Amino acid sequence: MRPCDLVAATRRRTPTLRQRMILDWIADFASVHGRSPSVREIGRAFGIRSTNCVSKHLRALERKGCLKRTPSTYRGLAVVHADSGLSNTFPTRRSTT
């Protein structure tokens, strides 16, 4: 493996600073409100207007194993604890579409 491949592989597994901030905010929001935030709420908290941009961050966090998402579920986010492999799941509402 070339050194640049190793660096790229490490980056793929480790959340960026922005992603870590989003992940921590999701966990804090969920502990206060008893439910996970919506994509729009996450965007509003970080000054991100595009819901697609927020979704890209969430997909990256899921790919890195930091977040679990329930498909077709409104607010279907669960933060995975790196130390234990456990996740915080919060009440969700099924989408009607």
N, C-alpha and C positions, 0 to 999 in steps of 0.2 A: 504494500500500500504506500502510495506517495504521501509526503507530508501534507500537501494541500488536500488530499482525499481525507486524511485523518481529521484535519481542521473542519472540513465540511461536515463530516459525520458527527463530530462533537457538537457543532452548531445545530444540527438537525435535532439532537436530543435535548438540548438545553434551551429553555425559553429565553428570549431576548429580554432586556430590561423592561420594555413596554409591555410585553406579554406577561411578565412576572407581576407588573403593576396591575394589569387587568385581572389576572388570576387572584391576586390578593384582594382586590376590590370586590370581585364576585363573592369570595368567601366572607368578607366583612358584611356585604349587603345581605347575603343569605342568613348570616347569624343574627342580624338585627331584624330583618323582615320575615324570616321563616320561610322564604321562598327565593328562588334564584331570580336574577334580574332579566329583563327582556333585552334584546339586541339594541333597541333604541335607548334604553336606560344606560346601557354600557357606553354607547356612543356619546350620549349627552354628558356623562361623567368625565369623558376624556376629550371632549371637544372634537369628536369624529362625526362628521355629518353623514358620511356614507355608511349605510347598514352593511353594504358589501365588504367594506374595509373591516368593520367589526367582525363580520362572519369569517373573513380570512384569518384574523387573529385567533378566533375560536377554533377554527379548523386546524391551525398550526399547533395550538395548545393540546387539542385532542390527539393529533398525530404524535406529539411528543410525550403523550401519556399523562399529562397534567390535568386533563379535563375529560369528562365523559358527557356525551350528548345523546339524548333520546330523540331519534328521528321523528319528524311529524308531530312533535310535542312543543307547545308553547312554553317557554321558560324551562326547557328540559336540559338543564345544566347540572353537573355534579363535579365538584372539585375533588381530585384524587390526591390523597396525602402521600407524598413521596416516601416518607419514612415507613409507613405501614402498608401501603397499597390499598388502604381503605378509602372510601369516598363518602362525602356528605351528599346525601340525596335529599331533595326538598320537594314538597308537594308541587305537582305540575298539573297543568290543565291540558287535556288532549285537544289538538286542533280539530276544527270542524270541517276542514277541507280535505 
